[in-house]
Amino acid sequence: MLAVAVTVALAFAGFAATYLNSLRLAQRQERLARVNRQLGDFYGPLFALTEANARTFTAFTERHARPGGISPFSDGAAPPTDEELAG
């Protein structure tokens, strides 16, 4: 009788441990999925904005480059002239 009780108790303890572990893993997976959704919602549009900004700035500097292809915004360049600012 004692052996049956111990067996049943061990089986129940094993079931409880398995259930609690599965519950913990499911909660962890849900937290990870939530963080992934938040990152996707933030970094997706942020990437699109930075990419659009980089392309726009590149097109602007190519269109308004000084003679020799130098950007008026490069390090060591003289400040833009009144003509450049007006044009």
C-alpha positions as CSV (number, residue, x, y, z in Angstrom):
1,M,0.0,0.0,0.0
2,L,2.8,2.4,0.8
3,A,4.5,1.6,-2.5
4,V,1.3,2.6,-4.4
5,A,1.0,5.8,-2.4
6,V,4.6,6.8,-3.1
7,T,4.2,5.9,-6.8
8,V,1.1,8.0,-7.1
9,A,2.7,10.9,-5.2
10,L,5.7,10.8,-7.4
11,A,3.6,10.7,-10.5
12,F,1.6,13.6,-9.3
13,A,4.8,15.6,-8.4
14,G,6.2,14.8,-11.9
15,F,2.9,16.0,-13.5
16,A,2.9,19.2,-11.5
17,A,6.6,19.9,-12.3
18,T,6.0,19.3,-16.0
19,Y,2.9,21.5,-16.0
20,L,4.6,24.4,-14.1
21,N,7.6,24.2,-16.5
22,S,5.4,24.2,-19.5
23,L,3.5,27.2,-18.1
24,R,6.8,29.1,-17.5
25,L,8.1,28.3,-21.0
26,A,4.8,29.5,-22.5
27,Q,4.9,32.8,-20.6
28,R,8.6,33.3,-21.6
29,Q,7.7,32.6,-25.3
30,E,4.8,35.2,-25.1
31,R,7.2,37.8,-23.6
32,L,9.7,37.2,-26.4
33,A,6.9,37.4,-29.0
34,R,5.8,40.7,-27.4
35,V,9.3,42.2,-27.5
36,N,9.7,41.1,-31.1
37,R,6.4,42.8,-32.0
38,Q,7.5,46.0,-30.3
39,L,10.9,45.9,-32.0
40,G,9.3,45.4,-35.4
41,D,6.8,48.2,-34.8
42,F,9.5,50.6,-33.8
43,Y,12.5,49.6,-36.0
44,G,10.6,48.9,-39.2
45,P,9.3,52.5,-39.6
46,L,12.6,53.9,-38.1
47,F,14.6,52.1,-40.8
48,A,12.3,53.3,-43.5
49,L,12.6,56.9,-42.3
50,T,16.4,56.8,-42.1
51,E,16.7,55.2,-45.5
52,A,14.4,57.8,-47.1
53,N,16.4,60.5,-45.3
54,A,19.8,59.2,-46.6
55,R,18.5,58.9,-50.1
56,T,17.1,62.4,-50.0
57,F,20.3,63.9,-48.6
58,T,22.4,62.1,-51.2
59,A,20.2,63.4,-54.1
60,F,20.3,66.9,-52.6
61,T,24.1,66.9,-52.3
62,E,24.5,65.5,-55.8
63,R,22.2,68.2,-57.2
64,H,23.7,71.0,-55.3
65,A,27.4,70.0,-55.4
66,R,30.1,72.6,-55.8
67,P,32.4,72.4,-58.8
68,G,34.5,69.3,-58.5
69,G,31.7,67.4,-56.8
70,I,32.4,68.7,-53.3
71,S,29.4,68.9,-51.0
72,P,28.9,72.2,-49.2
73,F,28.4,70.2,-46.1
74,S,31.7,68.3,-46.1
75,D,34.2,68.9,-43.4
76,G,36.6,71.8,-44.1
77,A,34.3,73.2,-46.8
78,A,33.6,76.9,-46.9
79,P,30.2,78.0,-45.8
80,P,27.6,78.2,-48.5
81,T,27.5,81.4,-50.5
82,D,24.5,83.6,-51.0
83,E,24.1,82.2,-54.5
84,E,24.1,78.6,-53.2
85,L,21.6,79.5,-50.5
86,A,19.3,81.2,-52.9
87,G,19.5,78.4,-55.6
